Amino acid sequence: MNLSRNDLSWDSAEWYENEKEVGQAILDFCKTDILRSEIFCTAKPKNNNGYFRVKRAITRSVKECGLGHIDLYLMYRPTGGRTARQESWKAICDAQKEGLIRTCCSLGVIRFQVKLWYDAADGRNNDYAAIPKSSRRDKIISNTHIFDFESITEEMDQLDALDESLVTDWDPTNVP
């Protein structure tokens, strides 16, 4: 794998079955002039159905990637209902206290519907980051050049108005 300084954020997941490969690529890359502390590795469990499943998944992910810790661990989707989400989040926070995860942010989730996180994360103008997916190097690099503009209130209002509450998956807010 041919890496450069633009490849400092790596995404892995139990579901993708790529944790070992991502970890090895990072370790190989660290043999150059890049420090491990300069590379950000994200991981996610297949399921986040409660404390013990997530805690086991975190431990397995850390072992599988071989990095000693994961920089950020995200809940992949809000399955299992409110109690399971709360327990899953507690497992992530506990793993951070134990040093298995470096960063335990106040909102580390993906695929959550607007109702579940809208109040906490309404865009770059509020110092939240989106990590867009791309497998093309030119797109990854261009995605890093987002700091030369700022959305004005009217533009943000227009974007917010686009929400049609369309659901392309089940609604986790009403699943027991």
C-alpha positions as MATLAB code, in Angstrom:
seq = 'MNLSRNDLSWDSAEWYENEKEVGQAILDFCKTDILRSEIFCTAKPKNNNGYFRVKRAITRSVKECGLGHIDLYLMYRPTGGRTARQESWKAICDAQKEGLIRTCCSLGVIRFQVKLWYDAADGRNNDYAAIPKSSRRDKIISNTHIFDFESITEEMDQLDALDESLVTDWDPTNVP';
ca = [
       0.000    0.000    0.000;
       1.465    3.370   -1.013;
       0.606    5.981    1.626;
       1.317    9.678    2.021;
       0.794   12.399    4.621;
      -2.750   12.779    3.268;
      -3.628    9.326    4.618;
      -3.657   10.209    8.302;
      -7.245    9.196    9.081;
      -8.184    5.532    8.746;
     -11.645    4.035    9.094;
     -12.169    0.433   10.092;
     -15.024   -1.636   11.427;
     -15.788   -5.102   12.623;
     -18.466   -5.145    9.909;
     -15.926   -4.259    7.174;
     -13.581   -7.036    8.356;
     -10.631   -4.706    7.731;
      -9.297   -3.977   11.221;
      -6.236   -6.210   10.910;
      -5.321   -4.777    7.493;
      -5.845   -1.173    8.604;
      -3.768   -1.746   11.729;
      -0.945   -3.354    9.742;
      -0.984   -0.531    7.169;
      -0.709    2.026    9.983;
       2.152    0.124   11.646;
       3.962   -0.158    8.304;
       3.420    3.539    7.651;
       4.872    4.360   11.079;
       8.170    2.856    9.906;
       8.558    5.987    7.748;
       8.800    9.473    9.229;
       5.198    9.454   10.538;
       4.519    8.948   14.245;
       1.615    6.767   15.396;
       0.268    9.781   17.291;
      -0.145   11.596   13.949;
      -2.466    8.919   12.545;
      -6.125    8.717   13.540;
      -7.760    5.277   13.503;
     -11.528    4.936   13.857;
     -13.358    1.662   14.509;
     -16.965    0.542   14.951;
     -18.727   -2.593   16.236;
     -21.099   -4.719   14.161;
     -23.758   -4.276   16.809;
     -24.146   -1.956   19.751;
     -26.683   -3.913   21.736;
     -25.580   -3.246   25.270;
     -22.580   -2.849   27.513;
     -20.975   -6.290   27.397;
     -21.282   -6.807   23.630;
     -19.742   -3.419   22.905;
     -17.007   -3.846   25.519;
     -16.118   -7.240   24.013;
     -16.147   -5.747   20.513;
     -13.814   -2.917   21.567;
     -11.355   -5.328   23.177;
     -11.432   -7.524   20.079;
     -10.960   -4.532   17.746;
      -7.935   -3.266   19.677;
      -6.386   -6.733   19.604;
      -7.229   -7.250   15.924;
      -5.745   -3.937   14.746;
      -2.590   -4.429   16.833;
      -2.184   -0.726   17.587;
      -2.558   -0.870   21.372;
      -5.503    1.531   21.231;
      -8.079    2.944   18.835;
      -8.287    6.702   18.468;
     -12.069    6.904   18.107;
     -14.754    4.268   18.527;
     -18.187    4.974   17.063;
     -21.573    3.357   17.544;
     -22.403    2.201   14.032;
     -26.152    2.515   14.302;
     -28.597    3.079   17.170;
     -29.953   -0.457   17.445;
     -31.468   -2.078   20.499;
     -33.483    0.797   21.893;
     -32.691    3.520   24.394;
     -31.281    1.288   27.163;
     -28.951   -0.525   24.759;
     -27.735    2.802   23.341;
     -27.007    4.127   26.829;
     -25.223    0.926   27.865;
     -23.233    0.894   24.626;
     -22.147    4.478   25.157;
     -21.096    3.646   28.750;
     -18.952    0.770   27.427;
     -17.233    3.165   25.015;
     -16.585    5.704   27.788;
     -15.269    2.990   30.130;
     -12.943    1.699   27.408;
     -11.621    5.234   26.987;
     -10.883    5.424   30.728;
      -9.014    2.105   30.418;
      -6.872    3.415   27.556;
      -8.358    1.189   24.859;
      -9.823    4.243   23.122;
      -8.014    7.572   22.977;
     -10.963    9.831   22.224;
     -14.408    9.532   23.752;
     -16.290   12.488   22.324;
     -19.679   13.696   23.418;
     -21.194   12.523   20.154;
     -19.492    9.576   18.481;
     -22.197    8.079   16.326;
     -23.018    7.471   12.686;
     -26.282    6.598   10.962;
     -28.293    8.264   13.706;
     -31.450   10.010   12.624;
     -31.862   13.716   13.050;
     -34.090   13.291   16.134;
     -31.274   11.525   17.952;
     -28.535   14.092   17.426;
     -29.720   17.224   15.654;
     -29.521   19.443   18.739;
     -25.908   18.465   19.304;
     -24.512   18.600   15.779;
     -25.775   21.084   13.254;
     -22.715   21.582   11.128;
     -19.209   22.816   10.622;
     -20.140   26.340   11.649;
     -20.663   24.954   15.142;
     -17.250   23.225   15.287;
     -18.450   19.703   14.470;
     -16.673   17.699   11.811;
     -18.124   15.472    9.145;
     -15.881   12.733    7.812;
     -16.961   12.111    4.220;
     -16.340    8.694    2.727;
     -14.332    8.327   -0.432;
     -12.092    5.699   -1.948;
     -10.603    8.152   -4.463;
      -7.395    9.889   -3.374;
      -8.247   13.139   -5.228;
     -11.612   13.351   -3.425;
     -10.021   12.635   -0.047;
      -7.532   15.452   -0.610;
     -10.189   17.879   -1.872;
     -12.321   17.083    1.187;
      -9.553   18.542    3.365;
      -9.876   21.943    1.660;
     -13.121   22.994    3.331;
     -11.810   25.813    5.465;
     -11.933   28.593    2.871;
     -15.618   29.356    3.341;
     -18.217   29.818    6.022;
     -21.921   29.286    5.575;
     -24.044   32.264    6.427;
     -27.192   31.929    8.507;
     -29.497   32.154    5.487;
     -27.613   29.344    3.749;
     -27.753   27.167    6.849;
     -31.499   27.847    7.128;
     -31.938   26.747    3.498;
     -29.999   23.543    4.148;
     -31.986   22.857    7.315;
     -35.219   23.309    5.342;
     -34.248   20.421    3.044;
     -34.976   17.883    5.785;
     -38.087   16.036    4.641;
     -37.927   13.481    7.473;
     -37.570   10.728    4.903;
     -36.519    7.429    6.405;
     -34.686    4.870    4.316;
     -34.317    2.450    7.207;
     -36.266    1.574   10.347;
     -36.811    4.304   12.917;
     -34.698    3.564   16.022;
     -36.634    6.073   18.102;
     -39.662    3.782   18.183;
     -37.951    0.373   18.309;
     -38.056   -1.268   21.753;
];
